[in-house]
Amino acid sequence: MKKPLILIDLDGVLNSYKGDYKENHIPKPQKGVWEFLEDLSKNYIIKIFTTRKKDLVESWLKKHNLDKYINDITNVKEPAFFYVDDRSITYSGDYKELQRAIIDFKPHWKLKQNNDNRA
């Protein structure tokens, strides 16, 4: 049986991006990303879904020994079992709920920064 495909965003999911985008620099990997990708790759085909240059992403994956878990890198939203992104909202069938979620949305790294500032 063929493994299902999942597309995973790079910035803010696999790396420590916090809104400080630099075109030619990819932040360091998130803690736990190696174990996460190793486990996931047993049951899924994994593609990186990013707007970054493919050669830069390939170099970053190799540098951090993550390339063995990744099947490809794309900037095309391909048909997939699911998508993982730090800037996404799941549509539940209710437009009013979706509109509230859009208005109130903050990526996880923005929520963490706010919590860190309160401490």
PDB file as gemmi writes it, atoms N, CA and C in Angstrom:
CRYST1    1.000    1.000    1.000  90.00  90.00  90.00 P 1                      
ATOM      1  N   MET A   1       0.834  -1.183   0.000  1.00  0.00           N  
ATOM      2  CA  MET A   1       0.000   0.000   0.000  1.00  0.00           C  
ATOM      3  C   MET A   1       0.884   1.254   0.000  1.00  0.00           C  
ATOM      4  N   LYS A   2       0.553   2.195  -0.867  1.00  0.00           N  
ATOM      5  CA  LYS A   2       1.322   3.430  -0.975  1.00  0.00           C  
ATOM      6  C   LYS A   2       1.069   4.328   0.236  1.00  0.00           C  
ATOM      7  N   LYS A   3       2.136   4.922   0.737  1.00  0.00           N  
ATOM      8  CA  LYS A   3       2.014   5.846   1.868  1.00  0.00           C  
ATOM      9  C   LYS A   3       1.313   7.126   1.418  1.00  0.00           C  
ATOM     10  N   PRO A   4       0.480   7.714   2.281  1.00  0.00           N  
ATOM     11  CA  PRO A   4      -0.139   8.997   1.949  1.00  0.00           C  
ATOM     12  C   PRO A   4       0.892  10.135   1.978  1.00  0.00           C  
ATOM     13  N   LEU A   5       0.646  11.128   1.152  1.00  0.00           N  
ATOM     14  CA  LEU A   5       1.512  12.298   1.063  1.00  0.00           C  
ATOM     15  C   LEU A   5       1.064  13.370   2.049  1.00  0.00           C  
ATOM     16  N   ILE A   6       2.045  13.965   2.739  1.00  0.00           N  
ATOM     17  CA  ILE A   6       1.757  15.160   3.536  1.00  0.00           C  
ATOM     18  C   ILE A   6       2.735  16.252   3.116  1.00  0.00           C  
ATOM     19  N   LEU A   7       2.257  17.473   3.117  1.00  0.00           N  
ATOM     20  CA  LEU A   7       3.092  18.630   2.820  1.00  0.00           C  
ATOM     21  C   LEU A   7       3.295  19.404   4.113  1.00  0.00           C  
ATOM     22  N   ILE A   8       4.565  19.665   4.433  1.00  0.00           N  
ATOM     23  CA  ILE A   8       4.906  20.358   5.677  1.00  0.00           C  
ATOM     24  C   ILE A   8       5.640  21.652   5.344  1.00  0.00           C  
ATOM     25  N   ASP A   9       5.168  22.741   5.909  1.00  0.00           N  
ATOM     26  CA  ASP A   9       5.813  24.038   5.742  1.00  0.00           C  
ATOM     27  C   ASP A   9       7.164  24.026   6.456  1.00  0.00           C  
ATOM     28  N   LEU A  10       8.111  24.749   5.906  1.00  0.00           N  
ATOM     29  CA  LEU A  10       9.441  24.821   6.504  1.00  0.00           C  
ATOM     30  C   LEU A  10       9.511  25.868   7.619  1.00  0.00           C  
ATOM     31  N   ASP A  11       9.237  27.127   7.262  1.00  0.00           N  
ATOM     32  CA  ASP A  11       9.394  28.230   8.221  1.00  0.00           C  
ATOM     33  C   ASP A  11       8.303  28.216   9.284  1.00  0.00           C  
ATOM     34  N   GLY A  12       8.732  28.134  10.539  1.00  0.00           N  
ATOM     35  CA  GLY A  12       7.792  28.154  11.651  1.00  0.00           C  
ATOM     36  C   GLY A  12       7.266  26.791  12.043  1.00  0.00           C  
ATOM     37  N   VAL A  13       7.570  25.768  11.238  1.00  0.00           N  
ATOM     38  CA  VAL A  13       7.155  24.403  11.577  1.00  0.00           C  
ATOM     39  C   VAL A  13       8.399  23.552  11.823  1.00  0.00           C  
ATOM     40  N   LEU A  14       9.259  23.453  10.828  1.00  0.00           N  
ATOM     41  CA  LEU A  14      10.468  22.649  10.988  1.00  0.00           C  
ATOM     42  C   LEU A  14      11.642  23.471  11.518  1.00  0.00           C  
ATOM     43  N   ASN A  15      11.609  24.768  11.282  1.00  0.00           N  
ATOM     44  CA  ASN A  15      12.695  25.603  11.796  1.00  0.00           C  
ATOM     45  C   ASN A  15      12.166  26.615  12.813  1.00  0.00           C  
ATOM     46  N   SER A  16      13.083  27.365  13.394  1.00  0.00           N  
ATOM     47  CA  SER A  16      12.734  28.267  14.500  1.00  0.00           C  
ATOM     48  C   SER A  16      12.356  29.675  14.032  1.00  0.00           C  
ATOM     49  N   TYR A  17      11.818  29.785  12.848  1.00  0.00           N  
ATOM     50  CA  TYR A  17      11.356  31.061  12.288  1.00  0.00           C  
ATOM     51  C   TYR A  17      10.346  31.721  13.229  1.00  0.00           C  
ATOM     52  N   LYS A  18      10.513  33.040  13.420  1.00  0.00           N  
ATOM     53  CA  LYS A  18       9.607  33.799  14.295  1.00  0.00           C  
ATOM     54  C   LYS A  18       9.180  35.106  13.639  1.00  0.00           C  
ATOM     55  N   GLY A  19       9.009  35.079  12.314  1.00  0.00           N  
ATOM     56  CA  GLY A  19       8.560  36.263  11.608  1.00  0.00           C  
ATOM     57  C   GLY A  19       9.681  37.132  11.073  1.00  0.00           C  
ATOM     58  N   ASP A  20      10.915  36.733  11.291  1.00  0.00           N  
ATOM     59  CA  ASP A  20      12.082  37.516  10.876  1.00  0.00           C  
ATOM     60  C   ASP A  20      12.690  36.946   9.589  1.00  0.00           C  
ATOM     61  N   TYR A  21      11.913  36.917   8.525  1.00  0.00           N  
ATOM     62  CA  TYR A  21      12.314  36.297   7.260  1.00  0.00           C  
ATOM     63  C   TYR A  21      13.540  36.971   6.655  1.00  0.00           C  
ATOM     64  N   LYS A  22      14.514  36.138   6.292  1.00  0.00           N  
ATOM     65  CA  LYS A  22      15.698  36.575   5.548  1.00  0.00           C  
ATOM     66  C   LYS A  22      15.813  35.636   4.352  1.00  0.00           C  
ATOM     67  N   GLU A  23      15.856  36.203   3.157  1.00  0.00           N  
ATOM     68  CA  GLU A  23      15.797  35.413   1.925  1.00  0.00           C  
ATOM     69  C   GLU A  23      16.867  34.330   1.831  1.00  0.00           C  
ATOM     70  N   ASN A  24      18.081  34.611   2.242  1.00  0.00           N  
ATOM     71  CA  ASN A  24      19.180  33.657   2.081  1.00  0.00           C  
ATOM     72  C   ASN A  24      19.628  32.994   3.376  1.00  0.00           C  
ATOM     73  N   HIS A  25      18.799  33.064   4.392  1.00  0.00           N  
ATOM     74  CA  HIS A  25      19.131  32.424   5.673  1.00  0.00           C  
ATOM     75  C   HIS A  25      17.909  31.681   6.200  1.00  0.00           C  
ATOM     76  N   ILE A  26      18.104  30.404   6.518  1.00  0.00           N  
ATOM     77  CA  ILE A  26      17.037  29.606   7.125  1.00  0.00           C  
ATOM     78  C   ILE A  26      17.413  29.386   8.589  1.00  0.00           C  
ATOM     79  N   PRO A  27      16.529  29.731   9.520  1.00  0.00           N  
ATOM     80  CA  PRO A  27      16.829  29.545  10.947  1.00  0.00           C  
ATOM     81  C   PRO A  27      17.090  28.075  11.309  1.00  0.00           C  
ATOM     82  N   LYS A  28      17.669  27.870  12.474  1.00  0.00           N  
ATOM     83  CA  LYS A  28      18.010  26.518  12.934  1.00  0.00           C  
ATOM     84  C   LYS A  28      16.744  25.669  13.103  1.00  0.00           C  
ATOM     85  N   PRO A  29      16.900  24.344  13.070  1.00  0.00           N  
ATOM     86  CA  PRO A  29      15.743  23.446  13.251  1.00  0.00           C  
ATOM     87  C   PRO A  29      15.116  23.598  14.640  1.00  0.00           C  
ATOM     88  N   GLN A  30      13.823  23.341  14.702  1.00  0.00           N  
ATOM     89  CA  GLN A  30      13.103  23.309  15.981  1.00  0.00           C  
ATOM     90  C   GLN A  30      13.585  22.104  16.794  1.00  0.00           C  
ATOM     91  N   LYS A  31      13.555  22.222  18.084  1.00  0.00           N  
ATOM     92  CA  LYS A  31      13.868  21.100  18.973  1.00  0.00           C  
ATOM     93  C   LYS A  31      12.860  19.979  18.709  1.00  0.00           C  
ATOM     94  N   GLY A  32      13.354  18.757  18.569  1.00  0.00           N  
ATOM     95  CA  GLY A  32      12.489  17.596  18.377  1.00  0.00           C  
ATOM     96  C   GLY A  32      12.143  17.281  16.934  1.00  0.00           C  
ATOM     97  N   VAL A  33      12.621  18.106  15.988  1.00  0.00           N  
ATOM     98  CA  VAL A  33      12.243  17.910  14.584  1.00  0.00           C  
ATOM     99  C   VAL A  33      12.790  16.594  14.020  1.00  0.00           C  
ATOM    100  N   TRP A  34      13.962  16.154  14.444  1.00  0.00           N  
ATOM    101  CA  TRP A  34      14.535  14.909  13.928  1.00  0.00           C  
ATOM    102  C   TRP A  34      13.645  13.722  14.284  1.00  0.00           C  
ATOM    103  N   GLU A  35      13.255  13.621  15.532  1.00  0.00           N  
ATOM    104  CA  GLU A  35      12.402  12.517  15.981  1.00  0.00           C  
ATOM    105  C   GLU A  35      11.031  12.583  15.308  1.00  0.00           C  
ATOM    106  N   PHE A  36      10.496  13.788  15.185  1.00  0.00           N  
ATOM    107  CA  PHE A  36       9.199  13.992  14.545  1.00  0.00           C  
ATOM    108  C   PHE A  36       9.220  13.486  13.108  1.00  0.00           C  
ATOM    109  N   LEU A  37      10.214  13.920  12.327  1.00  0.00           N  
ATOM    110  CA  LEU A  37      10.290  13.516  10.924  1.00  0.00           C  
ATOM    111  C   LEU A  37      10.616  12.037  10.770  1.00  0.00           C  
ATOM    112  N   GLU A  38      11.461  11.513  11.632  1.00  0.00           N  
ATOM    113  CA  GLU A  38      11.782  10.084  11.567  1.00  0.00           C  
ATOM    114  C   GLU A  38      10.521   9.250  11.779  1.00  0.00           C  
ATOM    115  N   ASP A  39       9.749   9.570  12.796  1.00  0.00           N  
ATOM    116  CA  ASP A  39       8.508   8.838  13.071  1.00  0.00           C  
ATOM    117  C   ASP A  39       7.504   9.001  11.939  1.00  0.00           C  
ATOM    118  N   LEU A  40       7.324  10.218  11.469  1.00  0.00           N  
ATOM    119  CA  LEU A  40       6.353  10.500  10.417  1.00  0.00           C  
ATOM    120  C   LEU A  40       6.716   9.804   9.112  1.00  0.00           C  
ATOM    121  N   SER A  41       8.006   9.761   8.794  1.00  0.00           N  
ATOM    122  CA  SER A  41       8.449   9.184   7.522  1.00  0.00           C  
ATOM    123  C   SER A  41       8.203   7.678   7.435  1.00  0.00           C  
ATOM    124  N   LYS A  42       7.941   7.039   8.541  1.00  0.00           N  
ATOM    125  CA  LYS A  42       7.627   5.602   8.526  1.00  0.00           C  
ATOM    126  C   LYS A  42       6.272   5.332   7.886  1.00  0.00           C  
ATOM    127  N   ASN A  43       5.355   6.283   7.989  1.00  0.00           N  
ATOM    128  CA  ASN A  43       3.987   6.070   7.513  1.00  0.00           C  
ATOM    129  C   ASN A  43       3.521   7.038   6.433  1.00  0.00           C  
ATOM    130  N   TYR A  44       4.340   8.051   6.117  1.00  0.00           N  
ATOM    131  CA  TYR A  44       3.931   9.071   5.153  1.00  0.00           C  
ATOM    132  C   TYR A  44       5.068   9.418   4.204  1.00  0.00           C  
ATOM    133  N   ILE A  45       4.711   9.854   3.016  1.00  0.00           N  
ATOM    134  CA  ILE A  45       5.646  10.504   2.107  1.00  0.00           C  
ATOM    135  C   ILE A  45       5.640  11.972   2.527  1.00  0.00           C  
ATOM    136  N   ILE A  46       6.807  12.529   2.784  1.00  0.00           N  
ATOM    137  CA  ILE A  46       6.893  13.901   3.281  1.00  0.00           C  
ATOM    138  C   ILE A  46       7.529  14.798   2.227  1.00  0.00           C  
ATOM    139  N   LYS A  47       6.830  15.879   1.921  1.00  0.00           N  
ATOM    140  CA  LYS A  47       7.379  16.918   1.055  1.00  0.00           C  
ATOM    141  C   LYS A  47       7.356  18.237   1.818  1.00  0.00           C  
ATOM    142  N   ILE A  48       8.420  19.010   1.627  1.00  0.00           N  
ATOM    143  CA  ILE A  48       8.474  20.353   2.187  1.00  0.00           C  
ATOM    144  C   ILE A  48       7.703  21.270   1.242  1.00  0.00           C  
ATOM    145  N   PHE A  49       6.816  22.074   1.808  1.00  0.00           N  
ATOM    146  CA  PHE A  49       6.006  23.036   1.059  1.00  0.00           C  
ATOM    147  C   PHE A  49       6.462  24.426   1.478  1.00  0.00           C  
ATOM    148  N   THR A  50       7.167  25.125   0.568  1.00  0.00           N  
ATOM    149  CA  THR A  50       7.775  26.402   0.935  1.00  0.00           C  
ATOM    150  C   THR A  50       7.915  27.320  -0.272  1.00  0.00           C  
ATOM    151  N   THR A  51       8.029  28.605  -0.022  1.00  0.00           N  
ATOM    152  CA  THR A  51       8.296  29.564  -1.090  1.00  0.00           C  
ATOM    153  C   THR A  51       9.793  29.829  -1.232  1.00  0.00           C  
ATOM    154  N   ARG A  52      10.586  29.234  -0.368  1.00  0.00           N  
ATOM    155  CA  ARG A  52      12.038  29.444  -0.427  1.00  0.00           C  
ATOM    156  C   ARG A  52      12.647  28.740  -1.645  1.00  0.00           C  
ATOM    157  N   LYS A  53      13.852  29.178  -2.006  1.00  0.00           N  
ATOM    158  CA  LYS A  53      14.572  28.572  -3.127  1.00  0.00           C  
ATOM    159  C   LYS A  53      14.909  27.124  -2.788  1.00  0.00           C  
ATOM    160  N   LYS A  54      14.630  26.243  -3.746  1.00  0.00           N  
ATOM    161  CA  LYS A  54      14.806  24.808  -3.527  1.00  0.00           C  
ATOM    162  C   LYS A  54      16.247  24.452  -3.153  1.00  0.00           C  
ATOM    163  N   ASP A  55      17.233  25.028  -3.830  1.00  0.00           N  
ATOM    164  CA  ASP A  55      18.626  24.681  -3.529  1.00  0.00           C  
ATOM    165  C   ASP A  55      19.033  25.103  -2.115  1.00  0.00           C  
ATOM    166  N   LEU A  56      18.509  26.224  -1.637  1.00  0.00           N  
ATOM    167  CA  LEU A  56      18.781  26.670  -0.269  1.00  0.00           C  
ATOM    168  C   LEU A  56      18.176  25.692   0.745  1.00  0.00           C  
ATOM    169  N   VAL A  57      16.955  25.240   0.481  1.00  0.00           N  
ATOM    170  CA  VAL A  57      16.281  24.288   1.376  1.00  0.00           C  
ATOM    171  C   VAL A  57      17.007  22.946   1.357  1.00  0.00           C  
ATOM    172  N   GLU A  58      17.415  22.487   0.178  1.00  0.00           N  
ATOM    173  CA  GLU A  58      18.159  21.224   0.083  1.00  0.00           C  
ATOM    174  C   GLU A  58      19.437  21.288   0.908  1.00  0.00           C  
ATOM    175  N   SER A  59      20.166  22.389   0.806  1.00  0.00           N  
ATOM    176  CA  SER A  59      21.408  22.559   1.584  1.00  0.00           C  
ATOM    177  C   SER A  59      21.127  22.553   3.082  1.00  0.00           C  
ATOM    178  N   TRP A  60      20.066  23.236   3.496  1.00  0.00           N  
ATOM    179  CA  TRP A  60      19.693  23.293   4.912  1.00  0.00           C  
ATOM    180  C   TRP A  60      19.333  21.899   5.433  1.00  0.00           C  
ATOM    181  N   LEU A  61      18.557  21.159   4.653  1.00  0.00           N  
ATOM    182  CA  LEU A  61      18.177  19.801   5.060  1.00  0.00           C  
ATOM    183  C   LEU A  61      19.406  18.913   5.219  1.00  0.00           C  
ATOM    184  N   LYS A  62      20.332  18.984   4.261  1.00  0.00           N  
ATOM    185  CA  LYS A  62      21.558  18.172   4.328  1.00  0.00           C  
ATOM    186  C   LYS A  62      22.425  18.590   5.514  1.00  0.00           C  
ATOM    187  N   LYS A  63      22.583  19.890   5.697  1.00  0.00           N  
ATOM    188  CA  LYS A  63      23.405  20.415   6.802  1.00  0.00           C  
ATOM    189  C   LYS A  63      22.923  19.889   8.151  1.00  0.00           C  
ATOM    190  N   HIS A  64      21.606  19.752   8.307  1.00  0.00           N  
ATOM    191  CA  HIS A  64      21.031  19.326   9.580  1.00  0.00           C  
ATOM    192  C   HIS A  64      20.614  17.855   9.589  1.00  0.00           C  
ATOM    193  N   ASN A  65      21.064  17.113   8.572  1.00  0.00           N  
ATOM    194  CA  ASN A  65      20.818  15.672   8.487  1.00  0.00           C  
ATOM    195  C   ASN A  65      19.320  15.332   8.503  1.00  0.00           C  
ATOM    196  N   LEU A  66      18.529  16.156   7.842  1.00  0.00           N  
ATOM    197  CA  LEU A  66      17.082  15.934   7.756  1.00  0.00           C  
ATOM    198  C   LEU A  66      16.655  15.450   6.375  1.00  0.00           C  
ATOM    199  N   ASP A  67      17.559  15.509   5.410  1.00  0.00           N  
ATOM    200  CA  ASP A  67      17.224  15.163   4.030  1.00  0.00           C  
ATOM    201  C   ASP A  67      16.761  13.717   3.871  1.00  0.00           C  
ATOM    202  N   LYS A  68      17.201  12.831   4.739  1.00  0.00           N  
ATOM    203  CA  LYS A  68      16.822  11.413   4.621  1.00  0.00           C  
ATOM    204  C   LYS A  68      15.337  11.174   4.890  1.00  0.00           C  
ATOM    205  N   TYR A  69      14.647  12.140   5.490  1.00  0.00           N  
ATOM    206  CA  TYR A  69      13.221  11.985   5.794  1.00  0.00           C  
ATOM    207  C   TYR A  69      12.313  12.650   4.759  1.00  0.00           C  
ATOM    208  N   ILE A  70      12.899  13.462   3.897  1.00  0.00           N  
ATOM    209  CA  ILE A  70      12.123  14.294   2.977  1.00  0.00           C  
ATOM    210  C   ILE A  70      12.201  13.738   1.559  1.00  0.00           C  
ATOM    211  N   ASN A  71      11.040  13.567   0.924  1.00  0.00           N  
ATOM    212  CA  ASN A  71      10.988  13.040  -0.437  1.00  0.00           C  
ATOM    213  C   ASN A  71      11.186  14.102  -1.507  1.00  0.00           C  
ATOM    214  N   ASP A  72      10.776  15.333  -1.220  1.00  0.00           N  
ATOM    215  CA  ASP A  72      10.893  16.391  -2.218  1.00  0.00           C  
ATOM    216  C   ASP A  72      10.608  17.741  -1.563  1.00  0.00           C  
ATOM    217  N   ILE A  73      10.858  18.784  -2.322  1.00  0.00           N  
ATOM    218  CA  ILE A  73      10.583  20.162  -1.904  1.00  0.00           C  
ATOM    219  C   ILE A  73       9.747  20.786  -3.011  1.00  0.00           C  
ATOM    220  N   THR A  74       8.671  21.457  -2.649  1.00  0.00           N  
ATOM    221  CA  THR A  74       7.790  22.042  -3.654  1.00  0.00           C  
ATOM    222  C   THR A  74       7.231  23.381  -3.189  1.00  0.00           C  
ATOM    223  N   ASN A  75       6.817  24.187  -4.153  1.00  0.00           N  
ATOM    224  CA  ASN A  75       6.086  25.412  -3.842  1.00  0.00           C  
ATOM    225  C   ASN A  75       4.676  25.327  -4.422  1.00  0.00           C  
ATOM    226  N   VAL A  76       4.289  24.126  -4.822  1.00  0.00           N  
ATOM    227  CA  VAL A  76       2.970  23.863  -5.404  1.00  0.00           C  
ATOM    228  C   VAL A  76       2.118  23.125  -4.376  1.00  0.00           C  
ATOM    229  N   LYS A  77       0.902  23.593  -4.178  1.00  0.00           N  
ATOM    230  CA  LYS A  77      -0.011  22.907  -3.257  1.00  0.00           C  
ATOM    231  C   LYS A  77      -0.574  21.678  -3.978  1.00  0.00           C  
ATOM    232  N   GLU A  78       0.072  20.560  -3.758  1.00  0.00           N  
ATOM    233  CA  GLU A  78      -0.313  19.305  -4.396  1.00  0.00           C  
ATOM    234  C   GLU A  78      -1.447  18.649  -3.615  1.00  0.00           C  
ATOM    235  N   PRO A  79      -2.221  17.784  -4.279  1.00  0.00           N  
ATOM    236  CA  PRO A  79      -3.215  17.007  -3.529  1.00  0.00           C  
ATOM    237  C   PRO A  79      -2.484  16.161  -2.487  1.00  0.00           C  
ATOM    238  N   ALA A  80      -2.872  16.295  -1.239  1.00  0.00           N  
ATOM    239  CA  ALA A  80      -2.193  15.591  -0.154  1.00  0.00           C  
ATOM    240  C   ALA A  80      -3.201  15.153   0.893  1.00  0.00           C  
ATOM    241  N   PHE A  81      -2.786  14.207   1.722  1.00  0.00           N  
ATOM    242  CA  PHE A  81      -3.623  13.719   2.815  1.00  0.00           C  
ATOM    243  C   PHE A  81      -3.903  14.860   3.792  1.00  0.00           C  
ATOM    244  N   PHE A  82      -2.867  15.643   4.116  1.00  0.00           N  
ATOM    245  CA  PHE A  82      -3.045  16.869   4.889  1.00  0.00           C  
ATOM    246  C   PHE A  82      -1.829  17.764   4.736  1.00  0.00           C  
ATOM    247  N   TYR A  83      -1.987  18.995   5.236  1.00  0.00           N  
ATOM    248  CA  TYR A  83      -0.955  20.020   5.160  1.00  0.00           C  
ATOM    249  C   TYR A  83      -0.651  20.492   6.579  1.00  0.00           C  
ATOM    250  N   VAL A  84       0.634  20.724   6.851  1.00  0.00           N  
ATOM    251  CA  VAL A  84       1.048  21.228   8.160  1.00  0.00           C  
ATOM    252  C   VAL A  84       1.678  22.600   7.936  1.00  0.00           C  
ATOM    253  N   ASP A  85       1.140  23.612   8.612  1.00  0.00           N  
ATOM    254  CA  ASP A  85       1.620  24.978   8.423  1.00  0.00           C  
ATOM    255  C   ASP A  85       1.385  25.777   9.703  1.00  0.00           C  
ATOM    256  N   ASP A  86       2.294  26.681  10.006  1.00  0.00           N  
ATOM    257  CA  ASP A  86       2.135  27.527  11.195  1.00  0.00           C  
ATOM    258  C   ASP A  86       1.182  28.688  10.950  1.00  0.00           C  
ATOM    259  N   ARG A  87       0.783  28.890   9.730  1.00  0.00           N  
ATOM    260  CA  ARG A  87      -0.133  29.980   9.392  1.00  0.00           C  
ATOM    261  C   ARG A  87      -1.368  29.416   8.701  1.00  0.00           C  
ATOM    262  N   SER A  88      -2.016  28.498   9.349  1.00  0.00           N  
ATOM    263  CA  SER A  88      -3.206  27.907   8.736  1.00  0.00           C  
ATOM    264  C   SER A  88      -4.361  27.870   9.728  1.00  0.00           C  
ATOM    265  N   ILE A  89      -5.545  27.809   9.163  1.00  0.00           N  
ATOM    266  CA  ILE A  89      -6.771  27.697   9.940  1.00  0.00           C  
ATOM    267  C   ILE A  89      -7.578  26.576   9.310  1.00  0.00           C  
ATOM    268  N   THR A  90      -8.083  25.673  10.112  1.00  0.00           N  
ATOM    269  CA  THR A  90      -8.907  24.590   9.595  1.00  0.00           C  
ATOM    270  C   THR A  90     -10.337  25.078   9.415  1.00  0.00           C  
ATOM    271  N   TYR A  91     -10.858  24.887   8.227  1.00  0.00           N  
ATOM    272  CA  TYR A  91     -12.251  25.249   7.936  1.00  0.00           C  
ATOM    273  C   TYR A  91     -13.149  24.119   8.413  1.00  0.00           C  
ATOM    274  N   SER A  92     -14.083  24.429   9.310  1.00  0.00           N  
ATOM    275  CA  SER A  92     -14.951  23.413   9.914  1.00  0.00           C  
ATOM    276  C   SER A  92     -16.340  23.362   9.287  1.00  0.00           C  
ATOM    277  N   GLY A  93     -16.586  24.196   8.270  1.00  0.00           N  
ATOM    278  CA  GLY A  93     -17.902  24.226   7.647  1.00  0.00           C  
ATOM    279  C   GLY A  93     -18.742  25.420   8.067  1.00  0.00           C  
ATOM    280  N   ASP A  94     -18.232  26.233   8.972  1.00  0.00           N  
ATOM    281  CA  ASP A  94     -18.966  27.381   9.500  1.00  0.00           C  
ATOM    282  C   ASP A  94     -18.194  28.660   9.154  1.00  0.00           C  
ATOM    283  N   TYR A  95     -18.754  29.472   8.245  1.00  0.00           N  
ATOM    284  CA  TYR A  95     -18.059  30.685   7.810  1.00  0.00           C  
ATOM    285  C   TYR A  95     -17.930  31.731   8.908  1.00  0.00           C  
ATOM    286  N   LYS A  96     -18.904  31.836   9.781  1.00  0.00           N  
ATOM    287  CA  LYS A  96     -18.798  32.808  10.880  1.00  0.00           C  
ATOM    288  C   LYS A  96     -17.647  32.421  11.813  1.00  0.00           C  
ATOM    289  N   GLU A  97     -17.552  31.139  12.107  1.00  0.00           N  
ATOM    290  CA  GLU A  97     -16.452  30.644  12.935  1.00  0.00           C  
ATOM    291  C   GLU A  97     -15.115  30.880  12.229  1.00  0.00           C  
ATOM    292  N   LEU A  98     -15.086  30.636  10.930  1.00  0.00           N  
ATOM    293  CA  LEU A  98     -13.871  30.857  10.149  1.00  0.00           C  
ATOM    294  C   LEU A  98     -13.469  32.333  10.166  1.00  0.00           C  
ATOM    295  N   GLN A  99     -14.437  33.207  10.011  1.00  0.00           N  
ATOM    296  CA  GLN A  99     -14.151  34.642  10.028  1.00  0.00           C  
ATOM    297  C   GLN A  99     -13.575  35.070  11.378  1.00  0.00           C  
ATOM    298  N   ARG A 100     -14.127  34.554  12.469  1.00  0.00           N  
ATOM    299  CA  ARG A 100     -13.589  34.864  13.808  1.00  0.00           C  
ATOM    300  C   ARG A 100     -12.150  34.363  13.931  1.00  0.00           C  
ATOM    301  N   ALA A 101     -11.921  33.150  13.437  1.00  0.00           N  
ATOM    302  CA  ALA A 101     -10.577  32.576  13.513  1.00  0.00           C  
ATOM    303  C   ALA A 101      -9.575  33.404  12.702  1.00  0.00           C  
ATOM    304  N   ILE A 102     -10.009  33.906  11.551  1.00  0.00           N  
ATOM    305  CA  ILE A 102      -9.134  34.741  10.722  1.00  0.00           C  
ATOM    306  C   ILE A 102      -8.809  36.050  11.440  1.00  0.00           C  
ATOM    307  N   ILE A 103      -9.799  36.683  12.004  1.00  0.00           N  
ATOM    308  CA  ILE A 103      -9.601  37.961  12.706  1.00  0.00           C  
ATOM    309  C   ILE A 103      -8.688  37.787  13.922  1.00  0.00           C  
ATOM    310  N   ASP A 104      -8.867  36.698  14.655  1.00  0.00           N  
ATOM    311  CA  ASP A 104      -8.112  36.464  15.892  1.00  0.00           C  
ATOM    312  C   ASP A 104      -6.787  35.736  15.682  1.00  0.00           C  
ATOM    313  N   PHE A 105      -6.463  35.371  14.453  1.00  0.00           N  
ATOM    314  CA  PHE A 105      -5.315  34.496  14.193  1.00  0.00           C  
ATOM    315  C   PHE A 105      -3.975  35.102  14.603  1.00  0.00           C  
ATOM    316  N   LYS A 106      -3.156  34.262  15.223  1.00  0.00           N  
ATOM    317  CA  LYS A 106      -1.754  34.548  15.493  1.00  0.00           C  
ATOM    318  C   LYS A 106      -1.003  33.232  15.336  1.00  0.00           C  
ATOM    319  N   PRO A 107       0.148  33.224  14.648  1.00  0.00           N  
ATOM    320  CA  PRO A 107       0.928  31.989  14.555  1.00  0.00           C  
ATOM    321  C   PRO A 107       1.478  31.607  15.934  1.00  0.00           C  
ATOM    322  N   HIS A 108       1.791  30.344  16.113  1.00  0.00           N  
ATOM    323  CA  HIS A 108       2.241  29.849  17.428  1.00  0.00           C  
ATOM    324  C   HIS A 108       3.432  30.623  17.958  1.00  0.00           C  
ATOM    325  N   TRP A 109       4.333  31.023  17.089  1.00  0.00           N  
ATOM    326  CA  TRP A 109       5.530  31.727  17.550  1.00  0.00           C  
ATOM    327  C   TRP A 109       5.206  33.143  18.020  1.00  0.00           C  
ATOM    328  N   LYS A 110       4.136  33.729  17.556  1.00  0.00           N  
ATOM    329  CA  LYS A 110       3.693  35.040  18.025  1.00  0.00           C  
ATOM    330  C   LYS A 110       3.044  34.898  19.407  1.00  0.00           C  
ATOM    331  N   LEU A 111       2.279  33.838  19.609  1.00  0.00           N  
ATOM    332  CA  LEU A 111       1.669  33.582  20.917  1.00  0.00           C  
ATOM    333  C   LEU A 111       2.745  33.344  21.962  1.00  0.00           C  
ATOM    334  N   LYS A 112       3.769  32.577  21.603  1.00  0.00           N  
ATOM    335  CA  LYS A 112       4.860  32.287  22.525  1.00  0.00           C  
ATOM    336  C   LYS A 112       5.612  33.562  22.885  1.00  0.00           C  
ATOM    337  N   GLN A 113       5.869  34.439  21.901  1.00  0.00           N  
ATOM    338  CA  GLN A 113       6.557  35.703  22.183  1.00  0.00           C  
ATOM    339  C   GLN A 113       5.761  36.534  23.176  1.00  0.00           C  
ATOM    340  N   ASN A 114       4.444  36.586  23.007  1.00  0.00           N  
ATOM    341  CA  ASN A 114       3.597  37.349  23.926  1.00  0.00           C  
ATOM    342  C   ASN A 114       3.653  36.763  25.328  1.00  0.00           C  
ATOM    343  N   ASN A 115       3.622  35.437  25.433  1.00  0.00           N  
ATOM    344  CA  ASN A 115       3.699  34.786  26.741  1.00  0.00           C  
ATOM    345  C   ASN A 115       5.066  35.001  27.381  1.00  0.00           C  
ATOM    346  N   ASP A 116       6.138  34.969  26.572  1.00  0.00           N  
ATOM    347  CA  ASP A 116       7.485  35.200  27.093  1.00  0.00           C  
ATOM    348  C   ASP A 116       7.631  36.624  27.628  1.00  0.00           C  
ATOM    349  N   ASN A 117       6.974  37.582  26.978  1.00  0.00           N  
ATOM    350  CA  ASN A 117       7.063  38.982  27.405  1.00  0.00           C  
ATOM    351  C   ASN A 117       6.318  39.232  28.710  1.00  0.00           C  
ATOM    352  N   ARG A 118       5.341  38.407  29.024  1.00  0.00           N  
ATOM    353  CA  ARG A 118       4.554  38.575  30.258  1.00  0.00           C  
ATOM    354  C   ARG A 118       5.271  38.018  31.478  1.00  0.00           C  
ATOM    355  N   ALA A 119       6.205  37.128  31.270  1.00  0.00           N  
ATOM    356  CA  ALA A 119       6.871  36.457  32.392  1.00  0.00           C  
ATOM    357  C   ALA A 119       7.783  37.388  33.162  1.00  0.00           C  
TER     358      ALA A 119                                                      
END                                                                             
